[in-house]
Amino acid sequence: MEQENKNTNSSKSLLSQLFKIFFCLVVLLLIIYFGLKILTKLDNIKNDEHTPVFEETKDETIKDITEKDIYCIKEYNGKIGIYKNDALVYTIDKYVFTLPENDKKLLRDGIYTTDSEEFYKIIEQYY
């Protein structure tokens, strides 16, 4: 009888341990899955339309500035709006009223650039 209780207790203990291990593995897999999903989304945002319109040339006068994309960062519904060629493409989930006065003024007027690398450097400051 005592042997049966020990076997029952040890099998319950083993099942309990297996359940804990299984639960931890499921949680770990979910963390990895959603972490990779977030990283992929951030990478897509950073690399979206990052290819230059023209090939690099030694003569800058060949490039037509009117054919380049115009990027703008300005206030949109109290948050920071990201625009490309006057079309809203993304909003940063940060309220403008929480920023310093100088940034508030810049975002009210809009920060414009045609250089995508400069554009991404400006955006990084607001994350």
N, C-alpha and C positions, 0 to 999 in steps of 0.2 A: 504494500500500500504506500509506504513511504517512498519507495523507488518510483512508483507511478506519479506521485506529486512532484518529485524532482524532475522527472522527464517532462511533465506538463509545464512546470515552471521554466525549465530550460528552453523548451520549444516556444513558449510565449515570449521569453526574453530574446530568443533568436529572431522571432517574427517582429518583435518591437524594434530590434536593431536593424533588421532588413528594411522595415518601413522607414525608419529615420534616414537610412542611407539613400533609399529611393527618393524620398522627399527632398533631401539635400541635392541630389543629382538633378531633379526636375527644376528646382529653384535655380541652380547653377546654369542649366541650359537656357532657362528663360532670361536670365541676366545677360548671358552671352548673346542670345538672339536679339534682344531689344537693344543691347549696346551696339551690336553691329549694324542694326537698322538705323539707329541714330547717327552713327559715324558715316554711313553711306549717304544719308540725307544731307548731312553737313557738307560732305565732299561734293555732292551734286550741286548744292547751292554755291559753293566756292568755285566750282569748275563750270557752272552754267554759262554758256556763251562766252567762254574765256578765250576762244580762238580769235586771233586777229583777223580783221576784215581784209587787210592787204598783206602781202609778203614783205618782209623787211628789205629795204633797198638802201643803198649808200646815199642816194640823192633824195633828201626829205621833200624837195619841192614836187616830186612826182606824186606824192600822196595827196589826195583830195580830202581835206578836213570835213567837208560836207557829207562825205560818204561814211564817216565813222559813226559808231554808236555814241549817243550822248547819255551819260549816266548822271543821275541826280539822287541826292539824299535829302529829304525834307519831311516836315511834319505832315502826318496823315492821321486824322481822327485822334489826335493826342499822342500818337505813337510815332515811331520813325519809319517812314515809307521809303522803299527802294524803287526807283524808277529807271526804266531804260527806254529812251526815245519817247518820253512823255507818257509812258504806260506803266502803271503800278504793277510791279512783278512780285513784291514781297514786302512784308512789314516785320520789323523787329519788335518783339514783345517787351518794349521798354518805353515807359511814359516820358515824354519830353519835359514835363513839369519837374521831374526829379533831377534834371541836368543843370549844370551851371548856366548862368545868364548868357554868357558868350555863346555856348552851344545852342541855347534856345533861339538866339537871334540868327545864328547861322542856319539852323534848320527851318526857321520861318521863311528866310530868304531862299533857301535851297543851296546845296553844295553841288556844283556842276563840274564834270570832268569828262574827257573823251578817252582818258588813259585807264584801261581796265585794272592795271596793277595798282595805280593810285586809288582807284575806286575801292578796291578790296582793302587797302590799308586804312582808308577812312572808315569803312564799315566795321573793321575789327575794333576800332576805338569805342564803339557803342555797344559791344557785346559784354 
